[in-house]
Amino acid sequence: MPKHVLVIGAGFAGLAAATSLAQRGYHVTILEKNEGPGGRARVFRAEGFTFDMGPSWYWMPDVFEKYFARFGKRVADYYDLVRLDPSYQVIFRGPEAVDIPARMEELRGLFERYEPGSAARLDAFLRQAAYKYEVGINKFVYMPGRSLLEFADPRLALDALRLDVLQSMHTHVRRYFQDPRLLELVEFPTLFLGAIPQNTPALYSLMTYADLALGTWYPMGGMHRIVQGMVALAQEQGVTLEYNVPVQQIVVENGRATGVQTAEGFRAVDIVVAGADYHHAEQHLLAPEWRHYNEAYWDKRTMAPSSLLFYLGISKRLPKLRHHNLFFDEDFARHAQEIYEQPQWPSRPLFYASAPSQTDPSVAPEGCENLFLLIPVAPDLPDTEETRERYYHLLMDRLERHCGTSIRDAVVYRRSYAHHDFVQDYNSYKGNAYGLANTLRQTAILKPSLKSKKVANLYFTGQLTVPGPGVPPSLISGQVVASEVEKEN
Ligand SMILES: Cc1cc2nc3c(=O)[nH]c(=O)nc-3n(C[C@H](O)[C@H](O)[C@H](O)COP(=O)(O)OP(=O)(O)OC[C@H]3O[C@@H](n4cnc5c(N)ncnc54)[C@H](O)[C@@H]3O)c2cc1C
């Protein structure tokens, strides 16, 4: 009889874990609390608009390709991927709007315009970042991070030394560039990792490589097409998905999980993989004696930011926008400070605007724009309607200025989303959006362990454990946990 694995949560990590385990012959069921799959990457439709609720940047296409290839499939079997050009637009202080070209020659030209001599330094910067990407993404992120012995192979140890984990991204990039706009450009991808460049190991210039060299892509139909593809693949492999079934408890006897409790009753299983937020699964679903960490431990973790989001349906086109628009028209350092060092609602935030209807007519009615606005903010802040309203107008002022037209009066649909919603919808710790930050002290074996240290057959996956936040890492996390389950069961 195949062993029965119960996976909690149908986010990227839960789906990847479940599908990988089903392929290896386990009998797998996913229980998801929400009415559909995708977790933070869910979708909703309103007034003819289709809104991706979370991720909008498709980076590292090789990670997705590799995932589907494990099952003898290709990304193209599930969705159509297009490369964006320009990759995105940045609105610097000034204000000055600049398109970041997809083609390397044009990008070098842009660097050279901002800082003579910097095109050659960009080449050098990308060469070392390519090495980090190659080693980091192909070797290190697939390691379970359970023991230092994993690094005992001398070649890996040498690679680890050359990966620049001890130098900060902040120091590293200043060896190559001086122009403040170029610095913001090469540092911004690290903001996705949930930490300021000063606290982020220079290893993560691999993200800048992913951005500037590998490109920004988009699955036609929206980011949720990835989720649909992954669900289809999971079902092809025999995974059963059940929605609207929150797990209430992981039942443990004599150091082994015997099953889970839901509102419908007890389900006996052989192995549990928790793909819900780690903190929730550990602190709320396990009885105290089976928790390895405690609230004090969690409280000391550096969480990645939460976000204040607006999903807007606009009844006209906004030609000055691109698909992705980064409003870096305020002080970068100050906003980062207000997220990480002195957590508070930001005084003059940077923000990000996504208009997928610039690429994809299917996500908005004809002649309309689908707009998603995001301000990264500290987790665990008081989240009130008044605050959301204040930021809505602040963002609108800047958007209208950039677009040179009124927008507020063309809003035909509007929904906001912040801390409360993350907690309610995903049992998110402190309302985090992107999990646990990838700081030096929270890398590899220093992350919450993907295997319970007290419950023999309980595993964790997702953006609060290895390898970290983001869609590609969550996808990898699910595959890594599946390998660990197979090794031990
Ligand atoms: C606004 C936003 C923008 C982002 N932008 C990007 C981007 O552009 N590019 C990128 O790569 N990444 C981005 N990310 C990050 C990326 O979306 C996440 O890292 C990734 O989706 C996390 O996947 P996960 O499987 O770890 O967790 P989740 O997606 O949170 O999945 C966990 C699942 O567990 C379920 N669950 C929770 N509790 C229970 C329970 N008790 N019982 C049953 N089920 C439960 C939840 O409902 C959820 O479905 C963004 C995230 C957000 C929020």
The ligand as an SDF file (V2000), in Angstrom:
LIG
                    3D

 53 58  0  0  0  0  0  0  0  0999 V2000
    1.5610   41.0110   -3.0600 C   0  0  0  0  0  0  0  0  0  0  0  0
    2.6230   40.0050   -3.3750 C   0  0  0  0  0  0  0  0  0  0  0  0
    3.4380   40.1920   -4.4650 C   0  0  0  0  0  0  0  0  0  0  0  0
    4.4270   39.2640   -4.7710 C   0  0  0  0  0  0  0  0  0  0  0  0
    5.1700   39.4450   -5.8910 N   0  0  0  0  0  0  0  0  0  0  0  0
    6.0100   38.4600   -6.2970 C   0  0  0  0  0  0  0  0  0  0  0  0
    6.5870   38.5180   -7.5900 C   0  0  0  0  0  0  0  0  0  0  0  0
    6.3270   39.4470   -8.3460 O   0  0  0  0  0  0  0  0  0  0  0  0
    7.4130   37.4990   -7.9680 N   0  0  0  0  0  0  0  0  0  0  0  0
    7.6850   36.4340   -7.1410 C   0  0  0  0  0  0  0  0  0  0  0  0
    8.4360   35.5310   -7.5350 O   0  0  0  0  0  0  0  0  0  0  0  0
    7.1210   36.3540   -5.9060 N   0  0  0  0  0  0  0  0  0  0  0  0
    6.2800   37.3260   -5.4880 C   0  0  0  0  0  0  0  0  0  0  0  0
    5.6350   37.2230   -4.2870 N   0  0  0  0  0  0  0  0  0  0  0  0
    5.9840   36.1220   -3.3780 C   0  0  0  0  0  0  0  0  0  0  0  0
    5.3110   34.8150   -3.7630 C   0  0  0  0  0  0  0  0  0  0  0  0
    3.9930   35.0510   -4.1410 O   0  0  0  0  0  0  0  0  0  0  0  0
    5.3530   33.8740   -2.5780 C   0  0  0  0  0  0  0  0  0  0  0  0
    6.7040   33.7160   -2.1440 O   0  0  0  0  0  0  0  0  0  0  0  0
    4.7750   32.4990   -2.8600 C   0  0  0  0  0  0  0  0  0  0  0  0
    3.5580   32.6000   -3.5390 O   0  0  0  0  0  0  0  0  0  0  0  0
    4.6140   31.7440   -1.5360 C   0  0  0  0  0  0  0  0  0  0  0  0
    4.1220   30.4790   -1.7760 O   0  0  0  0  0  0  0  0  0  0  0  0
    3.8930   29.4620   -0.5770 P   0  0  0  0  0  0  0  0  0  0  0  0
    3.3990   28.2040   -1.1840 O   0  0  0  0  0  0  0  0  0  0  0  0
    5.0940   29.3980    0.2820 O   0  0  0  0  0  0  0  0  0  0  0  0
    2.7800   30.1260    0.3810 O   0  0  0  0  0  0  0  0  0  0  0  0
    1.2570   30.5210    0.1440 P   0  0  0  0  0  0  0  0  0  0  0  0
    1.0390   31.0130   -1.2180 O   0  0  0  0  0  0  0  0  0  0  0  0
    0.8550   31.4090    1.2520 O   0  0  0  0  0  0  0  0  0  0  0  0
    0.4830   29.1270    0.2980 O   0  0  0  0  0  0  0  0  0  0  0  0
    0.1130   28.6150    1.5500 C   0  0  0  0  0  0  0  0  0  0  0  0
   -1.2880   28.0560    1.4480 C   0  0  0  0  0  0  0  0  0  0  0  0
   -1.6480   27.4580    2.6950 O   0  0  0  0  0  0  0  0  0  0  0  0
   -3.0270   27.7360    2.9350 C   0  0  0  0  0  0  0  0  0  0  0  0
   -3.3140   27.5770    4.3700 N   0  0  0  0  0  0  0  0  0  0  0  0
   -2.9470   28.3860    5.3910 C   0  0  0  0  0  0  0  0  0  0  0  0
   -3.3880   27.8760    6.5610 N   0  0  0  0  0  0  0  0  0  0  0  0
   -4.0460   26.7280    6.2610 C   0  0  0  0  0  0  0  0  0  0  0  0
   -4.7270   25.7500    7.0480 C   0  0  0  0  0  0  0  0  0  0  0  0
   -4.8020   25.8360    8.3930 N   0  0  0  0  0  0  0  0  0  0  0  0
   -5.3190   24.7070    6.4090 N   0  0  0  0  0  0  0  0  0  0  0  0
   -5.2640   24.5830    5.0480 C   0  0  0  0  0  0  0  0  0  0  0  0
   -4.6200   25.4840    4.2640 N   0  0  0  0  0  0  0  0  0  0  0  0
   -4.0190   26.5420    4.8650 C   0  0  0  0  0  0  0  0  0  0  0  0
   -3.1720   29.1600    2.4430 C   0  0  0  0  0  0  0  0  0  0  0  0
   -4.5280   29.4850    2.2220 O   0  0  0  0  0  0  0  0  0  0  0  0
   -2.3350   29.1280    1.1620 C   0  0  0  0  0  0  0  0  0  0  0  0
   -3.1250   28.7330    0.0650 O   0  0  0  0  0  0  0  0  0  0  0  0
    4.6200   38.1290   -3.9540 C   0  0  0  0  0  0  0  0  0  0  0  0
    3.7910   37.9310   -2.8400 C   0  0  0  0  0  0  0  0  0  0  0  0
    2.7910   38.8480   -2.5600 C   0  0  0  0  0  0  0  0  0  0  0  0
    1.8930   38.5960   -1.4010 C   0  0  0  0  0  0  0  0  0  0  0  0
  1  2  1  0
  2  3  1  0
  2 52  2  0
  3  4  2  0
  4  5  1  0
  4 50  1  0
  5  6  2  0
  6  7  1  0
  6 13  1  0
  7  8  2  0
  7  9  1  0
  9 10  1  0
 10 11  2  0
 10 12  1  0
 12 13  2  0
 13 14  1  0
 14 15  1  0
 14 50  1  0
 15 16  1  0
 16 17  1  0
 16 18  1  0
 18 19  1  0
 18 20  1  0
 20 21  1  0
 20 22  1  0
 22 23  1  0
 23 24  1  0
 24 25  2  0
 24 26  1  0
 24 27  1  0
 27 28  1  0
 28 29  2  0
 28 30  1  0
 28 31  1  0
 31 32  1  0
 32 33  1  0
 33 34  1  0
 33 48  1  0
 34 35  1  0
 35 36  1  0
 35 46  1  0
 36 37  1  0
 36 45  1  0
 37 38  2  0
 38 39  1  0
 39 40  1  0
 39 45  2  0
 40 41  1  0
 40 42  2  0
 42 43  1  0
 43 44  2  0
 44 45  1  0
 46 47  1  0
 46 48  1  0
 48 49  1  0
 50 51  2  0
 51 52  1  0
 52 53  1  0
M  END
$$$$
